[in-house]
Amino acid sequence: MAPHPARDAAPTAVPLGEPPVRTLRDGTRLVDRRFRVPLDHAEPQGEQLEVFAREFVSAEAVARGEEHVAAMPWLLFLQGGPGGKGSRPARLNGWMQEAAGRFRILMLDQRGTGRSTPLTRRSLADRGDAAAQARHLRRFRADSIVADAERIRRALGVASWSVLGQSFGGFCTLSYLSFHPEGLDRALLTGGLAPLTGHADRVYRATYARMRARNAEHFVRFPEDRERLDAVIDHLRAHDVRLPDGSALTVPRLQMLGMRLGGETRADSLHYLLEEAFEDAARTRLADGFLAEVGAEISLADRPLYGLIHESIYGQPAARTEGRGDTAWAAERVLAEHPDFSPEASSPLLLGEMFFRDHVAGDPVLAPLLETAEAVAAVDDWTPLYDLDQLARNEVPAAAAVYTDDVYVDRDLSRETAARVQNLQVWETDAFHHDGLGDDGPRVLRELLRRADAAG
């Protein structure tokens, strides 16, 4: 088997400084941990990055003494994204409160995010031209994140730990099972069973269909929203509308509001947003509050990685079997098969996790990086993200929540993946959308732990 950076990571990360210890208002103990890891795990002595992780220990565990805390197993949380930093709760609640009764939780800021060495438009510009920037971005996929996590686990002296991966974090968890199963007690995935083979096109063919159904569902619940959305679209077509950051609000950028349809409660927030779109009854001016909220929703200023490498999370050598190894703006190309989502349609549908050139060009943070995004889309020699043979003989107890109507991670593709991972138990439910872990985290976590524990 060919060497792979994630599999061949050096033993440990380098801890940086004495970790400060703090306490939340509810008594939860926080330990801020920083580590030095290689930018390229295939070159462990080369350029280094800093990766930040925060440990959470419940007040109840602390009260039982340090021996008790030291004996507790660890749970690593891998955030969604790509480009999302770890959660910053003011107090333990939801799935974290549930987990803290059993685990020490480690919340990772994946490389390039949060307090880890940041990846920004400025730091990318320092890398040179678009080709050099694209080469740099190749080091921010799931395989590198897993290699970071393994180094951190060893640096902490943890023999093995459980991993909970939400969405893209689930993709990373599959990479973990592929390249470092020896580091895992159990693997838990929520809305994160990535397709193991094939081109990104098949992902978008599936998710356009899911988004069409989700649009229809929303507009049946709130028929006035369709009329309001069309009124906003007509206004944008007739006027030069600017968001608070000075960028133009275009129809393709407005369609990004469909991201809210990926969650149950966020879908309701879309309704509330649209009902206050105009500041006057004649609908001659969009309200400042509406523009501010839309701008905050669609801006990628705090997560440029999402816009630059989103489709690369599907980049696989096996994709060449479908005629091409590059992702080549898959969502934008597949759009031609779904004209009801076209920005030029008379009443265009809202988009989900589909990202176009127009979205890059319209975002003030990403616009200078359009050439770089083009270079990433043209990469046709991606390294493997999964080891299919290892997954087929997996012995790590694993459980995955599959959401029947998930508009981001298609149910059918998820089931296809599940069938190829040995020792994986699936809990499929239509009670949640993609945000099940946030909607009722305790229930989701209990269901997954019960299945993984039974499998073990």
C-alpha positions in Angstrom: 0.0 0.0 0.0 1.3 3.5 -0.9 2.4 5.7 2.0 -0.2 8.2 3.1 0.4 11.2 5.4 -2.5 10.5 7.7 -1.4 6.9 8.2 2.3 7.6 8.5 2.1 10.5 11.0 5.0 10.9 13.5 4.3 9.8 17.1 3.3 13.1 18.7 2.5 16.7 18.4 4.6 19.2 20.4 2.7 20.8 23.3 3.2 24.5 23.5 3.4 26.1 27.0 1.6 25.2 30.2 -2.1 25.0 29.3 -4.1 27.6 31.2 -7.1 26.3 33.2 -10.3 28.2 33.6 -13.8 27.6 34.9 -17.2 28.3 33.2 -20.0 29.8 35.3 -21.5 26.3 35.7 -18.3 25.0 37.2 -17.1 23.2 34.0 -13.3 23.2 33.8 -11.6 24.4 30.6 -8.1 23.5 29.7 -6.7 25.4 26.7 -4.2 23.3 24.8 -1.9 24.3 21.9 0.2 21.9 19.8 2.8 22.2 17.0 2.2 19.9 14.0 3.7 19.7 10.5 1.9 21.6 7.7 2.6 18.6 5.5 2.6 15.3 7.4 4.6 13.7 4.6 7.4 16.2 5.6 7.4 16.1 9.4 10.5 18.2 9.7 9.2 20.9 7.4 7.0 23.9 8.1 4.9 23.7 11.3 1.4 24.9 12.2 -0.2 25.5 15.6 -3.4 23.6 16.4 -5.6 24.6 19.3 -7.9 22.3 21.3 -10.0 22.9 24.4 -10.7 20.3 27.0 -14.0 20.3 28.9 -14.5 18.5 32.2 -17.8 18.7 34.0 -18.1 20.3 37.5 -19.4 16.9 38.8 -16.3 15.1 37.5 -14.0 17.8 39.0 -15.8 17.5 42.3 -15.1 13.7 42.4 -11.4 14.4 42.4 -8.4 14.3 40.0 -8.1 10.5 40.1 -11.6 10.3 38.8 -10.9 12.8 36.1 -7.7 11.1 35.1 -9.5 7.8 34.7 -12.3 9.2 32.5 -12.2 8.2 28.8 -11.8 11.0 26.2 -14.2 12.1 23.4 -12.8 14.1 20.5 -15.3 16.3 18.7 -14.8 17.0 15.0 -16.8 20.0 13.8 -18.7 20.4 10.6 -17.4 22.5 7.7 -14.9 22.4 6.2 -13.6 25.6 7.8 -15.6 25.5 11.0 -14.0 26.1 14.4 -14.9 24.2 17.5 -17.9 25.2 19.6 -17.6 27.9 22.3 -20.3 27.2 24.8 -20.9 29.5 27.8 -22.1 26.5 29.7 -22.4 22.8 29.1 -25.7 22.0 27.4 -27.1 19.7 24.7 -24.9 16.8 23.6 -21.9 18.2 25.5 -23.8 18.1 28.8 -24.8 14.5 28.0 -21.3 13.5 27.0 -19.6 15.2 30.0 -21.2 12.7 32.4 -19.0 10.0 30.8 -16.1 11.7 28.9 -13.5 14.3 29.0 -14.4 16.3 25.9 -11.7 17.7 23.5 -13.0 20.3 21.2 -10.6 20.7 18.2 -10.2 23.9 16.2 -9.3 22.1 13.0 -6.2 23.4 11.2 -6.8 26.8 9.7 -9.7 27.7 12.0 -10.3 29.5 15.3 -7.3 29.7 17.5 -5.3 27.3 15.3 -2.9 29.0 12.9 -5.4 30.8 10.8 -5.9 30.5 7.1 -7.1 33.8 5.8 -7.0 35.8 2.5 -3.9 37.5 3.8 -2.0 34.4 4.9 -2.9 32.8 1.6 -1.6 35.8 -0.3 1.8 35.2 1.4 2.0 31.8 -0.2 2.6 33.3 -3.7 0.5 32.9 -6.9 -2.8 31.0 -7.3 -1.1 27.7 -8.0 1.0 28.0 -4.9 -2.0 28.9 -2.8 -3.9 25.9 -4.2 -1.0 23.6 -3.2 -1.2 25.0 0.3 -4.9 24.4 0.5 -4.4 20.8 -0.3 -3.1 20.4 3.3 -6.4 21.3 4.9 -8.5 18.3 4.1 -9.7 15.4 6.3 -6.5 13.4 6.0 -4.4 16.2 7.5 -7.0 16.9 10.2 -6.9 13.2 11.2 -3.1 13.2 11.3 -3.2 16.3 13.6 -5.6 14.5 15.9 -3.5 11.4 16.1 -0.4 13.4 17.0 -2.4 15.3 19.7 -3.8 12.0 21.1 -0.3 10.7 21.5 1.0 13.9 23.0 -1.7 13.8 25.6 -0.7 10.2 26.5 -4.2 8.9 25.6 -4.1 5.2 24.6 -7.3 5.6 22.5 -10.4 7.8 22.5 -13.9 8.0 21.0 -14.6 10.4 18.2 -17.9 12.2 17.5 -18.0 13.7 14.0 -20.8 16.1 12.9 -21.3 16.5 9.1 -17.8 17.1 7.6 -16.5 16.0 11.0 -18.1 12.6 10.1 -16.2 12.6 6.9 -13.0 13.1 9.0 -14.1 10.2 11.2 -14.3 7.9 8.2 -10.8 9.0 7.4 -9.8 8.2 11.0 -11.3 4.7 10.7 -9.3 4.3 7.5 -5.9 5.4 8.6 -5.7 5.2 12.4 -8.3 2.7 13.8 -5.8 1.8 16.5 -6.4 5.2 18.0 -10.2 4.8 18.4 -12.4 3.2 21.1 -15.5 4.0 19.1 -16.6 6.2 16.2 -19.8 8.2 16.2 -21.1 10.1 13.1 -24.0 12.4 12.8 -25.1 13.4 9.3 -21.6 12.6 8.1 -21.4 9.4 6.1 -19.5 10.7 3.1 -19.6 8.9 -0.3 -16.4 6.7 -0.5 -16.1 6.6 -4.2 -17.3 8.5 -7.3 -17.2 12.1 -8.5 -18.7 15.1 -6.7 -21.3 15.4 -9.4 -23.3 12.5 -7.9 -23.4 14.3 -4.6 -25.0 17.4 -6.2 -27.4 15.4 -8.3 -28.7 13.9 -5.1 -28.7 17.1 -3.0 -30.4 19.2 -5.6 -33.3 16.8 -5.5 -33.3 16.9 -1.7 -33.3 20.7 -1.8 -36.1 20.8 -4.3 -38.3 18.8 -1.9 -37.2 20.9 1.1 -38.1 24.1 -0.8 -41.5 22.7 -1.6 -42.0 21.7 2.0 -41.1 25.1 3.3 -43.3 27.0 0.8 -46.3 24.7 1.7 -45.8 25.6 5.3 -45.3 29.3 4.5 -46.9 30.0 1.1 -46.4 33.8 1.7 -42.7 33.2 1.8 -42.6 32.3 -1.9 -44.3 35.5 -2.8 -42.0 37.5 -0.5 -38.9 35.8 -1.8 -40.0 36.5 -5.4 -40.5 40.2 -4.5 -37.0 40.4 -3.1 -35.6 38.8 -6.3 -37.5 41.2 -8.5 -36.1 44.1 -6.5 -32.5 42.8 -6.8 -33.0 42.4 -10.6 -34.1 46.0 -10.8 -31.7 47.7 -8.3 -28.1 47.8 -7.2 -28.5 46.6 -3.6 -25.5 46.7 -1.3 -25.0 44.8 2.0 -23.5 46.5 5.0 -20.0 45.4 3.9 -20.5 47.2 0.6 -20.8 44.1 -1.5 -23.6 43.6 -4.0 -26.6 41.4 -3.0 -27.2 39.4 -6.1 -29.8 36.7 -6.8 -27.2 33.9 -6.6 -26.0 35.2 -3.2 -29.6 35.6 -1.9 -30.2 31.9 -2.9 -27.5 31.0 -0.2 -30.2 31.6 2.4 -31.4 28.1 1.5 -28.7 26.9 4.0 -31.3 27.6 6.6 -33.5 24.9 5.2 -30.9 22.3 6.3 -32.1 22.6 9.9 -35.5 22.4 11.5 -35.5 25.5 13.6 -33.4 27.5 11.1 -36.1 26.9 8.5 -38.5 28.9 10.8 -35.9 31.6 11.1 -35.9 32.0 7.3 -39.7 32.7 7.5 -39.1 35.4 10.1 -36.4 36.9 8.0 -38.5 37.1 4.8 -41.5 38.6 6.5 -39.4 41.7 7.4 -37.6 42.0 4.1 -39.0 45.3 3.1 -39.2 48.5 5.2 -42.3 49.9 3.4 -45.6 48.5 2.3 -45.0 49.5 -1.3 -41.8 47.3 -1.2 -39.6 50.0 -2.7 -36.7 49.5 -0.2 -35.2 46.5 1.5 -35.0 46.9 5.2 -31.6 47.6 6.8 -32.2 44.8 9.3 -32.9 42.3 6.5 -29.7 43.3 4.7 -27.7 43.1 7.9 -28.9 39.6 8.7 -28.5 38.4 5.1 -25.0 39.8 5.0 -24.0 38.0 8.2 -25.6 34.7 6.9 -23.8 34.6 3.6 -20.4 36.1 4.4 -17.5 33.8 4.6 -15.2 36.3 6.3 -14.9 34.0 9.3 -14.5 30.7 7.3 -12.9 31.3 3.9 -11.9 27.7 3.8 -15.5 26.7 3.3 -15.7 28.6 0.0 -12.2 27.6 -1.2 -12.1 23.9 -0.6 -15.7 22.8 -0.1 -15.9 20.6 -3.2 -12.4 19.2 -2.6 -13.8 17.2 0.3 -15.2 15.0 -2.4 -11.9 14.9 -4.4 -10.8 11.3 -4.7 -8.5 9.3 -7.0 -11.4 7.0 -7.6 -13.4 9.8 -9.2 -11.3 9.4 -12.4 -13.3 6.2 -13.0 -16.2 8.6 -13.9 -14.1 10.4 -16.5 -12.4 13.2 -14.5 -10.4 13.6 -11.3 -11.1 17.4 -10.8 -14.2 18.6 -9.1 -14.4 21.5 -11.6 -17.2 23.4 -9.9 -19.4 20.4 -9.7 -22.4 22.1 -8.1 -22.3 24.8 -10.8 -22.1 22.4 -13.6 -24.8 20.1 -12.3 -27.0 23.2 -12.0 -27.7 22.9 -15.7 -29.6 19.7 -15.0 -31.8 21.6 -12.5 -33.0 24.8 -14.2 -35.4 25.6 -11.4 -32.4 26.5 -9.2 -30.9 28.8 -11.9 -30.6 32.4 -10.8 -32.2 33.3 -14.1 -35.4 31.2 -13.4 -38.6 33.1 -13.0 -38.9 31.9 -9.4 -35.6 30.3 -8.5 -35.4 27.8 -5.6 -33.0 28.3 -2.7 -29.7 26.5 -2.7 -28.2 24.3 0.0 -24.5 23.5 0.1 -23.9 24.4 -3.5 -21.1 27.0 -4.1 -20.6 28.8 -7.4 -18.0 31.1 -8.9 -20.5 33.9 -8.4 -20.5 33.2 -4.6 -16.7 33.6 -4.6 -16.6 36.6 -6.8 -19.4 38.4 -4.7 -17.8 37.9 -1.3 -15.3 40.7 -0.5 -13.1 38.3 1.4 -13.1 35.6 -1.3 -13.1 37.7 -4.4 -9.4 38.2 -4.5 -9.0 34.4 -4.3 -11.2 33.5 -7.3 -8.1 32.4 -9.3 -7.0 30.3 -6.4 -10.5 28.7 -6.1 -10.3 28.0 -9.9 -6.9 26.3 -9.3 -8.3 24.1 -6.5 -11.3 23.1 -8.7 -8.8 22.0 -11.4 -6.8 19.7 -9.2 -7.0 16.2 -10.6 -4.6 14.2 -8.5 -6.1 14.2 -5.0 -4.7 11.9 -2.4 -7.1 9.2 -1.0 -9.3 10.2 1.9 -10.4 6.7 2.7 -9.0 3.2 2.7 -11.8 1.0 1.4 -10.1 -2.3 2.4 -9.6 -1.1 6.0 -13.2 0.1 6.3 -14.4 -3.2 5.0 -12.6 -5.0 7.8 -13.2 -2.3 10.5 -13.3 -3.6 14.0 -13.9 -0.3 15.8 -17.4 -0.1 17.2 -19.1 2.6 15.1 -22.6 4.1 14.9 -24.0 6.7 12.5 -27.1 8.9 12.5 -28.6 9.1 9.0 -31.3 11.8 8.6 -33.8 10.6 6.0 -34.4 14.0 4.5 -30.9 15.5 5.0 -30.3 18.1 2.2 -26.6 18.2 2.7 -25.5 14.6 3.1 -27.8 12.5 1.0 -29.6 9.5 2.7 -29.1 7.1 -0.2 -25.4 7.9 -0.5 -25.0 7.6 3.2 -26.6 4.1 3.2 -24.3 3.1 0.4 -21.3 4.1 2.5 -22.7 2.4 5.6 -22.9 -0.9 3.7 -19.2 -0.7 3.0 -18.0 -0.1 6.6 -17.8 -3.3 8.8 -19.1 -3.0 12.3 -21.1 0.2 11.7 -24.6 0.4 13.1 -27.0 2.9 11.4 -29.7 4.8 13.2 -31.9 6.3 10.5 -34.5 8.9 11.5 -36.8 11.4 9.9 -37.2 13.2 13.3 -34.4 15.6 12.5 -32.7 17.3 9.6 -29.0 17.9 9.3 -28.9 19.7 12.6 -30.1 16.8 14.8 -27.1 17.0 17.1 -28.0 20.7 17.8 -31.7 20.1 17.9 -31.7 17.2 20.4 -28.1 16.4 21.0 -28.7 14.3 24.2 -31.1 11.9 22.4 -28.8 11.6 19.3 -25.7 10.9 21.4 -27.5 8.3 23.5 -28.8 6.5 20.5 -25.3 6.4 18.9 -23.6 5.3 22.1 -26.1 2.6 22.7 -25.5 1.2 19.2 -21.7 1.5 19.3 -21.5 0.0 22.8 -23.6 -3.0 21.6 -21.4 -3.4 18.6 -18.3 -3.4 20.8 
